[in-house]
Amino acid sequence: MSETNSPLPRQVADAYVDDLIALDPVTGTYLGVPESSGRLPDYSPAGQEAFAELARTTLAKLAEAERRPGADSDVERRCGRLLRERLTAELAVHEAHEHLRAVGNMHTPGHSVRDIFTVMPAATEEDWAAIAERLRAVPGALAGYRESLQAGLDRKLFAAPRPTETFIGQLTEWIDPDGKGRGWYEEFAAAGPDALRAELDEAARAATATLVELRDWLREVYAPAIEGAPNVVGRERYARWSRYFNGTDLDLDEAYAYGWSEFHRILGEMKREAEKILPGAETPWVALAHLDEHGRHIEGVDEVRDWLQSLMDRAIADLDGTHFELAERVRKVESRIAPPGGAAAPYYTGPSEDFSRPGRTWLPTMGQTRFPVYDLVSTWYHEGVPGHHLQLAQWAHVAADLSRYQATVGIVSANAEGWALYAERLMDELGYLTDPEERLGYLDAQMMRAARVIVDIGMHLELEIPADSPFHPGERWTPELAQEFFGAHSSRPADFVESELTRYLTIPGQAIGYKLGERAWLLGRERAQQRHGAAFDLKSWHMAALSQGSLGLDDLVDELSAL
């Protein structure tokens, strides 16, 4: 190919997305690609190696593209740097064989194979025919996943015992969610049309039978084999995962110290706010416990879904035209209730590329029907508007001006979670959290993110607890101490706290990106304000910042500062 016809970095990145979708139809469905709807990925060792080989060949093509005239423009440079950083980080994780021990309470192939059905179109008989086809693919996908876990056992690459136990419990719930003898897949398929009833039921029963086989193998073979393995990953593995989730090689000891400094700052604010709610309360969490019983709340699952929808609708109406400039299709976001049997934390799924499926927030109810308001308001500013939804939907909206890669699969967790935490703080700055209940709830959420930095790094690196800590000073972190600390400094119920700690053991290095990402967003805004002085326009800065696509924390502060 001549130099004039050779691709630039953005073209290389978008070709990578096409090739990735061919290997990973789950990603294709999230992006709204109809051709992906009947298939599932190959989670076997061979299938995982195919992903790695795609990354290697793409990096070679990128090296050539970056030598082409025009590759040094801002848009090409940003895309090329992101693609190189992401693929390099992904390869480092792959080459350490982390895919051979992917067991936990979220983000495993087992979760992906179930969760993808919740975002599939289900309006027509044709949609349900695709669902039936994908249901028939579940046994093969889970067999490949089990093959990878067996390869991990053979290499003595063990998952952590605690997340393994939790995952076995989740599989048991998926096998029979409500005690009626029908699995989650069968319950899901029951909504299909009568014309496909026999086909859907047969495929769903086979999918559930495969869950039973996987659960029994994990319980009877895998769990005994890994008994006594460490629950924490150590500094080397943690640094690798931290790079993957944050897009930068962090100074982990500095980040740990930052987490403690934020802990002390937020605790002081919480004490002042708690005094407004329950004067003389021994701790802010005593005041929050008071709110659990006596504060404002929403009764009913349908009612809380509708209330969260109205909260996001109101935020869009208030913020559009004042602090953001939103396209009509970005203004649509839906509130949903999460399917049972997952992790306890709320989450967001982005729109399809053509916006035929809107962005959605998901609330796990964990069997509850009564929902305190203080625990929801800032969380939905985080998950919905102006948090994840405005960023990820805006990326999809401007994908043609960036690259498909930057707007979708090139996402850096700490960038997105940092923006969402910045969004919570922004709503506080704009005066939306003046109600003492809601503001104490916001500060409690901020404290949770600071505590994540402390316990995630401290636990996995087995660091010492500082002398000025109010909690076990001088001792070294263990998962047990981490759970105790988190529970003592959070309003969340015990099952949520347990789910959170299992999450940190499952995906080390991810939970720290909220607070460290927020720090990057705030620093970038501060430097842009300093550069522009009185001419700084927050609305213009927000829209420019949200239209850059994904960036690792290596690049985020520099790019935000220059806007």
Secondary structure, DSSP 8 states (H G I E B T S, - for coil): --TTTS--HHHHHHHHHHHHHHH-HHHHHHHT-GGGTT-----SHHHHHHHHHHHHHHHHHHHHHTTSTTTTSHHHHHHHHHHHHHHHHHHHHHHTTGGGG--SSSSSHHHHHHHGGGGS--SSHHHHHHHHHHHHHHHHHHHHHHHHHHHHHHTT----HHHHHHHHHHHHHHHSTTSSS--HHHHHHTTS-GGGHHHHHHHHHHHHHHHHHHHHHIIIIIHHHHTT--SS-HHHHHHHHHHHHHSS---HHHHHHHHHHHHHHHHHHHHHHHHHHSTT-SSHHHHHHHHHHHS-EEESHHHHHHHHHHHHHHHHHHHBTTTB---GGGG-EEEEE--SSS-SS-EEE---TTSSS-EEEEE--TT--EEEGGGTHHHHHHHTTTTHHHHHHHHHHTGGGS-HHHHTTT--HHHHHHHHHHHHHHHHHTTTT-SHHHHHHHHHHHHHHHHHHHHHHHHHHT-B--TT-SSSTT-B--HHHHHHHHHHT--S-HHHHHHHHHHHHHSTTTTTHHHHHHHHHHHHHHHHHHHHGGG--HHHHHHHHHTS----HHHHHHHHHT-
